[in-house]
Amino acid sequence: MDDSVSNSDVRDVWDANAEFWDAHMGEEGNTFHRELVAPAAERLLEVQSGERVLEIACGTGLFARRMVELGARVLATDVSGVMVRMARQKFADASAPIEFRQLDAADPAQMGALPENGFDAAVCNMALFDMIEIAPLFQGLARALVPGGRFVFTICHPSFNTNASIRMVEQEDREGEILTCHSMKVTKYKGLGPARAIGIVGQPRVQHTFHRPLSNLLDPAFAAGFSLDGLLEPSFISAADSKRSLEMRNFAEFPMVLAGRLRLR
């Protein structure tokens, strides 16, 4: 845990960024969400009609809405009270099988207050690296999920999409043919620590990030009784405009997202 940053600091940043992020994501999500995050999460989650699903870090309800469309009954939570209020406003139909609630998943007491065996599945998209601690999340999920219940997460890939990865473009004249090579330089992996970063250019406040190598990410899950039984590394397929050489989608060889499914033993 980083003692210089508190859970309330994290919450305050997302309260400040809520309206900007909602406007940027729109009704369908940005390209990153539509092409990488959502398809991977949906594939691993395998929602069945009638299932009870807990969402951690729901934002303003983008993925929660999709789970309802698939037939789930959803409790969607977020640390940001502003985002929760905005999400509720979008779901004016009281008959929709969804509830929005403010919840700090890094707080053991709040996770412990969730109903025991209350959910068939849980999901957290692109937020584990926003949490100061993740052990309380996994310990709480071990109690809140039914035996055999599953937890799906998506994160920025810890090898290729952190504050220690640098996108590079090089040009070469190979026997008269001009070739462009896109590569990644990784300056740190095991020693990644708390940092500040920008999720979307232009957001009002810089966010706190807590990127973790895979061992630090998964060890708390294993200790809580989960096993990893699904893993995806989605990457962009089509290239971007050649004038934007450093655009993420030009680095298709490197997955920008890691998606995993953990199942409660």
C-alpha positions as a LaTeX table, in Angstrom:
\begin{tabular}{lrrr}
\hline
Residue & $x$ (\AA) & $y$ (\AA) & $z$ (\AA) \\
\hline
Met1 & 0.00 & 0.00 & 0.00 \\
Asp2 & 1.16 & 3.56 & $-0.75$ \\
Asp3 & 0.77 & 5.50 & 2.51 \\
Ser4 & 0.96 & 8.83 & 0.68 \\
Val5 & $-2.33$ & 8.18 & $-1.16$ \\
Ser6 & $-5.59$ & 7.38 & 0.60 \\
Asn7 & $-8.77$ & 5.73 & $-0.65$ \\
Ser8 & $-10.48$ & 9.11 & $-0.38$ \\
Asp9 & $-7.81$ & 10.63 & $-2.65$ \\
Val10 & $-8.65$ & 8.03 & $-5.29$ \\
Arg11 & $-12.37$ & 8.67 & $-4.87$ \\
Asp12 & $-11.95$ & 12.44 & $-5.16$ \\
Val13 & $-10.08$ & 12.11 & $-8.47$ \\
Trp14 & $-12.84$ & 10.01 & $-10.01$ \\
Asp15 & $-15.53$ & 12.34 & $-8.70$ \\
Ala16 & $-13.73$ & 15.17 & $-10.48$ \\
Asn17 & $-13.27$ & 13.18 & $-13.70$ \\
Ala18 & $-16.76$ & 11.65 & $-13.81$ \\
Glu19 & $-18.49$ & 14.04 & $-16.19$ \\
Phe20 & $-15.51$ & 14.20 & $-18.56$ \\
Trp21 & $-15.21$ & 10.41 & $-18.74$ \\
Asp22 & $-18.94$ & 9.94 & $-19.26$ \\
Ala23 & $-18.95$ & 12.44 & $-22.12$ \\
His24 & $-15.90$ & 10.83 & $-23.71$ \\
Met25 & $-17.21$ & 7.27 & $-23.43$ \\
Gly26 & $-20.71$ & 8.11 & $-24.66$ \\
Glu27 & $-23.36$ & 5.43 & $-25.01$ \\
Glu28 & $-21.15$ & 2.82 & $-26.68$ \\
Gly29 & $-17.73$ & 3.43 & $-25.14$ \\
Asn30 & $-14.54$ & 4.62 & $-26.81$ \\
Thr31 & $-12.56$ & 2.54 & $-29.30$ \\
Phe32 & $-10.46$ & 0.98 & $-26.53$ \\
His33 & $-13.59$ & $-0.19$ & $-24.71$ \\
Arg34 & $-15.50$ & $-1.33$ & $-27.80$ \\
Glu35 & $-12.69$ & $-3.26$ & $-29.50$ \\
Leu36 & $-10.57$ & $-4.56$ & $-26.61$ \\
Val37 & $-12.16$ & $-4.38$ & $-23.17$ \\
Ala38 & $-15.85$ & $-5.19$ & $-23.61$ \\
Pro39 & $-15.52$ & $-8.14$ & $-26.04$ \\
Ala40 & $-12.89$ & $-9.83$ & $-23.84$ \\
Ala41 & $-14.85$ & $-9.30$ & $-20.63$ \\
Glu42 & $-18.09$ & $-10.51$ & $-22.17$ \\
Arg43 & $-16.43$ & $-13.60$ & $-23.64$ \\
Leu44 & $-14.87$ & $-14.63$ & $-20.32$ \\
Leu45 & $-17.86$ & $-13.74$ & $-18.16$ \\
Glu46 & $-20.30$ & $-15.88$ & $-20.18$ \\
Val47 & $-23.35$ & $-14.30$ & $-18.58$ \\
Gln48 & $-26.37$ & $-16.57$ & $-18.34$ \\
Ser49 & $-29.91$ & $-15.24$ & $-18.17$ \\
Gly50 & $-31.07$ & $-14.76$ & $-14.60$ \\
Glu51 & $-27.63$ & $-14.74$ & $-13.05$ \\
Arg52 & $-26.76$ & $-12.29$ & $-10.28$ \\
Val53 & $-23.68$ & $-10.27$ & $-11.25$ \\
Leu54 & $-21.67$ & $-7.83$ & $-9.14$ \\
Glu55 & $-19.77$ & $-5.14$ & $-11.00$ \\
Ile56 & $-16.84$ & $-3.38$ & $-9.36$ \\
Ala57 & $-15.92$ & 0.09 & $-10.70$ \\
Cys58 & $-18.96$ & 0.38 & $-12.97$ \\
Gly59 & $-18.37$ & 4.02 & $-13.88$ \\
Thr60 & $-21.59$ & 5.44 & $-15.28$ \\
Gly61 & $-23.02$ & 2.04 & $-16.19$ \\
Leu62 & $-21.73$ & 1.27 & $-19.68$ \\
Phe63 & $-20.92$ & $-2.43$ & $-19.14$ \\
Ala64 & $-23.69$ & $-2.86$ & $-16.58$ \\
Arg65 & $-26.21$ & $-2.00$ & $-19.27$ \\
Arg66 & $-24.74$ & $-4.67$ & $-21.53$ \\
Met67 & $-25.02$ & $-7.32$ & $-18.80$ \\
Val68 & $-28.69$ & $-6.43$ & $-18.30$ \\
Glu69 & $-29.20$ & $-6.88$ & $-22.05$ \\
Leu70 & $-27.72$ & $-10.37$ & $-21.67$ \\
Gly71 & $-30.28$ & $-11.20$ & $-18.98$ \\
Ala72 & $-28.31$ & $-10.62$ & $-15.77$ \\
Arg73 & $-29.52$ & $-9.04$ & $-12.56$ \\
Val74 & $-26.81$ & $-6.54$ & $-11.69$ \\
Leu75 & $-25.50$ & $-4.75$ & $-8.64$ \\
Ala76 & $-23.17$ & $-2.14$ & $-10.13$ \\
Thr77 & $-20.81$ & $-0.35$ & $-7.75$ \\
Asp78 & $-18.22$ & 2.38 & $-7.95$ \\
Val79 & $-16.02$ & 4.29 & $-5.52$ \\
Ser80 & $-17.19$ & 7.58 & $-7.06$ \\
Gly81 & $-20.50$ & 8.84 & $-5.74$ \\
Val82 & $-20.74$ & 11.21 & $-8.70$ \\
Met83 & $-20.47$ & 8.35 & $-11.18$ \\
Val84 & $-23.06$ & 6.34 & $-9.28$ \\
Arg85 & $-25.51$ & 9.25 & $-9.38$ \\
Met86 & $-24.94$ & 9.72 & $-13.11$ \\
Ala87 & $-25.47$ & 6.00 & $-13.71$ \\
Arg88 & $-28.77$ & 6.06 & $-11.81$ \\
Gln89 & $-29.99$ & 8.95 & $-13.92$ \\
Lys90 & $-29.38$ & 6.91 & $-17.06$ \\
Phe91 & $-31.51$ & 4.05 & $-15.74$ \\
Ala92 & $-34.74$ & 5.92 & $-15.07$ \\
Asp93 & $-36.76$ & 2.72 & $-15.68$ \\
Ala94 & $-37.22$ & 1.34 & $-12.17$ \\
Ser95 & $-38.19$ & $-2.04$ & $-13.59$ \\
Ala96 & $-34.68$ & $-2.68$ & $-14.97$ \\
Pro97 & $-32.96$ & $-5.46$ & $-12.96$ \\
Ile98 & $-30.08$ & $-3.23$ & $-11.88$ \\
Glu99 & $-29.04$ & $-1.37$ & $-8.75$ \\
Phe100 & $-26.25$ & 1.20 & $-8.49$ \\
Arg101 & $-24.42$ & 1.60 & $-5.20$ \\
Gln102 & $-21.34$ & 3.47 & $-4.02$ \\
Leu103 & $-18.71$ & 1.02 & $-2.79$ \\
Asp104 & $-14.96$ & 1.21 & $-2.21$ \\
Ala105 & $-13.61$ & $-2.20$ & $-3.19$ \\
Ala106 & $-10.32$ & $-1.46$ & $-1.42$ \\
Asp107 & $-12.16$ & $-1.17$ & 1.92 \\
Pro108 & $-12.47$ & $-4.53$ & 3.76 \\
Ala109 & $-15.53$ & $-3.41$ & 5.73 \\
Gln110 & $-17.46$ & $-2.34$ & 2.64 \\
Met111 & $-16.59$ & $-5.53$ & 0.77 \\
Gly112 & $-17.53$ & $-7.55$ & 3.84 \\
Ala113 & $-20.98$ & $-5.95$ & 3.91 \\
Leu114 & $-21.95$ & $-7.53$ & 0.57 \\
Pro115 & $-24.41$ & $-10.44$ & 0.89 \\
Glu116 & $-22.77$ & $-13.82$ & 1.47 \\
Asn117 & $-23.11$ & $-16.11$ & $-1.57$ \\
Gly118 & $-25.10$ & $-13.32$ & $-3.15$ \\
Phe119 & $-23.66$ & $-13.44$ & $-6.68$ \\
Asp120 & $-22.99$ & $-15.97$ & $-9.40$ \\
Ala121 & $-20.31$ & $-13.82$ & $-11.00$ \\
Ala122 & $-18.42$ & $-10.54$ & $-10.65$ \\
Val123 & $-16.58$ & $-8.30$ & $-13.08$ \\
Cys124 & $-14.18$ & $-5.38$ & $-12.88$ \\
Asn125 & $-13.16$ & $-3.56$ & $-16.04$ \\
Met126 & $-9.99$ & $-1.47$ & $-16.16$ \\
Ala127 & $-9.86$ & $-0.56$ & $-12.49$ \\
Leu128 & $-7.69$ & $-2.96$ & $-10.48$ \\
Phe129 & $-4.74$ & $-0.67$ & $-11.18$ \\
Asp130 & $-6.72$ & 2.22 & $-9.68$ \\
Met131 & $-6.98$ & 0.48 & $-6.29$ \\
Ile132 & $-4.44$ & 1.06 & $-3.53$ \\
Glu133 & $-5.00$ & $-2.49$ & $-2.27$ \\
Ile134 & $-6.63$ & $-5.45$ & $-4.00$ \\
Ala135 & $-6.51$ & $-8.09$ & $-1.24$ \\
Pro136 & $-9.76$ & $-6.75$ & 0.34 \\
Leu137 & $-11.47$ & $-7.10$ & $-3.03$ \\
Phe138 & $-10.55$ & $-10.76$ & $-3.44$ \\
Gln139 & $-11.30$ & $-11.61$ & 0.19 \\
Gly140 & $-14.69$ & $-9.94$ & $-0.13$ \\
Leu141 & $-15.45$ & $-11.68$ & $-3.42$ \\
Ala142 & $-14.60$ & $-15.07$ & $-1.89$ \\
Arg143 & $-17.44$ & $-14.48$ & 0.55 \\
Ala144 & $-19.87$ & $-12.78$ & $-1.84$ \\
Leu145 & $-19.67$ & $-15.29$ & $-4.70$ \\
Val146 & $-21.32$ & $-18.69$ & $-4.69$ \\
Pro147 & $-18.98$ & $-21.71$ & $-4.67$ \\
Gly148 & $-17.58$ & $-22.01$ & $-8.17$ \\
Gly149 & $-18.48$ & $-18.40$ & $-8.88$ \\
Arg150 & $-16.29$ & $-16.50$ & $-11.31$ \\
Phe151 & $-14.61$ & $-13.13$ & $-11.34$ \\
Val152 & $-13.56$ & $-11.52$ & $-14.61$ \\
Phe153 & $-11.15$ & $-8.60$ & $-14.76$ \\
Thr154 & $-9.62$ & $-6.50$ & $-17.50$ \\
Ile155 & $-6.56$ & $-4.33$ & $-16.93$ \\
Cys156 & $-3.95$ & $-2.44$ & $-18.91$ \\
His157 & $-1.44$ & $-5.12$ & $-19.85$ \\
Pro158 & 1.25 & $-5.07$ & $-17.13$ \\
Ser159 & 4.00 & $-5.75$ & $-19.67$ \\
Phe160 & 3.10 & $-3.36$ & $-22.47$ \\
Asn161 & 0.72 & $-0.68$ & $-21.21$ \\
Thr162 & 2.00 & 0.97 & $-18.03$ \\
Asn163 & 3.82 & 4.14 & $-17.06$ \\
Ala164 & 7.06 & 2.23 & $-17.72$ \\
Ser165 & 6.35 & 1.27 & $-21.35$ \\
Ile166 & 7.35 & 3.51 & $-24.23$ \\
Arg167 & 5.97 & 3.25 & $-27.76$ \\
Met168 & 8.63 & 3.69 & $-30.43$ \\
Val169 & 8.59 & 4.16 & $-34.21$ \\
Glu170 & 11.67 & 3.65 & $-36.39$ \\
Gln171 & 12.16 & 4.03 & $-40.12$ \\
Glu172 & 14.58 & 2.01 & $-42.23$ \\
Asp173 & 15.72 & 2.11 & $-45.85$ \\
Arg174 & 16.01 & $-1.58$ & $-46.72$ \\
Glu175 & 17.50 & $-1.81$ & $-50.21$ \\
Gly176 & 15.44 & 1.07 & $-51.49$ \\
Glu177 & 12.24 & 0.22 & $-49.60$ \\
Ile178 & 11.26 & 2.54 & $-46.75$ \\
Leu179 & 9.99 & 0.44 & $-43.85$ \\
Thr180 & 8.38 & 1.60 & $-40.61$ \\
Cys181 & 8.85 & $-0.49$ & $-37.49$ \\
His182 & 6.69 & $-0.13$ & $-34.39$ \\
Ser183 & 8.24 & $-1.41$ & $-31.17$ \\
Met184 & 7.96 & $-1.15$ & $-27.41$ \\
Lys185 & 10.62 & $-0.29$ & $-24.87$ \\
Val186 & 9.86 & $-1.49$ & $-21.35$ \\
Thr187 & 11.96 & 0.19 & $-18.69$ \\
Lys188 & 10.46 & $-1.48$ & $-15.62$ \\
Tyr189 & 8.19 & $-4.39$ & $-14.74$ \\
Lys190 & 8.86 & $-5.93$ & $-11.32$ \\
Gly191 & 9.55 & $-2.58$ & $-9.74$ \\
Leu192 & 6.41 & $-0.81$ & $-10.89$ \\
Gly193 & 5.12 & 1.36 & $-8.09$ \\
Pro194 & 2.41 & 3.91 & $-7.46$ \\
Ala195 & 2.38 & 6.68 & $-10.04$ \\
Arg196 & 0.17 & 9.33 & $-11.56$ \\
Ala197 & $-1.14$ & 9.03 & $-15.08$ \\
Ile198 & $-3.70$ & 10.21 & $-17.61$ \\
Gly199 & $-6.34$ & 7.74 & $-18.74$ \\
Ile200 & $-7.89$ & 10.05 & $-21.34$ \\
Val201 & $-6.11$ & 13.14 & $-22.61$ \\
Gly202 & $-7.86$ & 16.23 & $-21.34$ \\
Gln203 & $-9.36$ & 14.76 & $-18.16$ \\
Pro204 & $-9.65$ & 17.36 & $-15.36$ \\
Arg205 & $-7.41$ & 15.57 & $-12.87$ \\
Val206 & $-4.49$ & 13.17 & $-13.14$ \\
Gln207 & $-5.35$ & 9.79 & $-11.63$ \\
His208 & $-3.44$ & 7.58 & $-9.21$ \\
Thr209 & $-2.28$ & 4.25 & $-10.64$ \\
Phe210 & $-1.02$ & 1.11 & $-8.95$ \\
His211 & 0.18 & $-1.16$ & $-11.74$ \\
Arg212 & 1.33 & $-4.57$ & $-10.53$ \\
Pro213 & 3.34 & $-7.40$ & $-12.06$ \\
Leu214 & 1.30 & $-10.56$ & $-12.57$ \\
Ser215 & 2.54 & $-12.26$ & $-9.41$ \\
Asn216 & 1.47 & $-9.30$ & $-7.24$ \\
Leu217 & $-1.84$ & $-9.14$ & $-9.09$ \\
Leu218 & $-2.75$ & $-12.81$ & $-8.79$ \\
Asp219 & $-1.23$ & $-13.88$ & $-5.46$ \\
Pro220 & $-4.00$ & $-12.18$ & $-3.40$ \\
Ala221 & $-6.59$ & $-13.94$ & $-5.58$ \\
Phe222 & $-4.96$ & $-17.34$ & $-5.10$ \\
Ala223 & $-4.70$ & $-16.72$ & $-1.35$ \\
Ala224 & $-8.44$ & $-15.97$ & $-1.24$ \\
Gly225 & $-9.28$ & $-19.30$ & $-2.90$ \\
Phe226 & $-9.46$ & $-18.44$ & $-6.59$ \\
Ser227 & $-7.93$ & $-20.29$ & $-9.54$ \\
Leu228 & $-7.19$ & $-18.76$ & $-12.93$ \\
Asp229 & $-9.07$ & $-20.60$ & $-15.68$ \\
Gly230 & $-9.26$ & $-18.08$ & $-18.52$ \\
Leu231 & $-6.87$ & $-15.56$ & $-20.05$ \\
Leu232 & $-7.06$ & $-13.26$ & $-23.08$ \\
Glu233 & $-4.66$ & $-10.67$ & $-24.49$ \\
Pro234 & $-6.72$ & $-8.61$ & $-26.94$ \\
Ser235 & $-4.95$ & $-6.28$ & $-29.33$ \\
Phe236 & $-6.04$ & $-3.97$ & $-32.11$ \\
Ile237 & $-6.42$ & $-5.44$ & $-35.59$ \\
Ser238 & $-6.65$ & $-2.55$ & $-38.04$ \\
Ala239 & $-3.93$ & 0.12 & $-38.16$ \\
Ala240 & $-4.52$ & 3.82 & $-37.53$ \\
Asp241 & $-3.94$ & 6.69 & $-39.92$ \\
Ser242 & $-0.27$ & 6.67 & $-40.89$ \\
Lys243 & 0.03 & 10.28 & $-39.73$ \\
Arg244 & $-0.53$ & 9.11 & $-36.18$ \\
Ser245 & 2.39 & 6.70 & $-35.91$ \\
Leu246 & 2.27 & 6.42 & $-32.11$ \\
Glu247 & $-1.45$ & 5.57 & $-31.99$ \\
Met248 & $-2.00$ & 2.41 & $-29.92$ \\
Arg249 & $-3.69$ & 0.52 & $-32.74$ \\
Asn250 & $-0.45$ & 0.66 & $-34.77$ \\
Phe251 & 1.15 & $-1.62$ & $-32.17$ \\
Ala252 & $-0.97$ & $-4.69$ & $-32.91$ \\
Glu253 & 1.87 & $-7.06$ & $-32.01$ \\
Phe254 & 1.60 & $-5.92$ & $-28.40$ \\
Pro255 & $-1.61$ & $-6.53$ & $-26.45$ \\
Met256 & $-2.69$ & $-3.40$ & $-24.61$ \\
Val257 & $-5.20$ & $-5.25$ & $-22.41$ \\
Leu258 & $-5.02$ & $-8.36$ & $-20.25$ \\
Ala259 & $-8.30$ & $-10.09$ & $-19.40$ \\
Gly260 & $-8.57$ & $-12.92$ & $-16.91$ \\
Arg261 & $-11.19$ & $-15.17$ & $-15.35$ \\
Leu262 & $-10.76$ & $-16.37$ & $-11.77$ \\
Arg263 & $-13.00$ & $-19.08$ & $-10.36$ \\
Leu264 & $-13.70$ & $-19.65$ & $-6.68$ \\
Arg265 & $-12.54$ & $-23.10$ & $-5.67$ \\
\hline
\end{tabular}
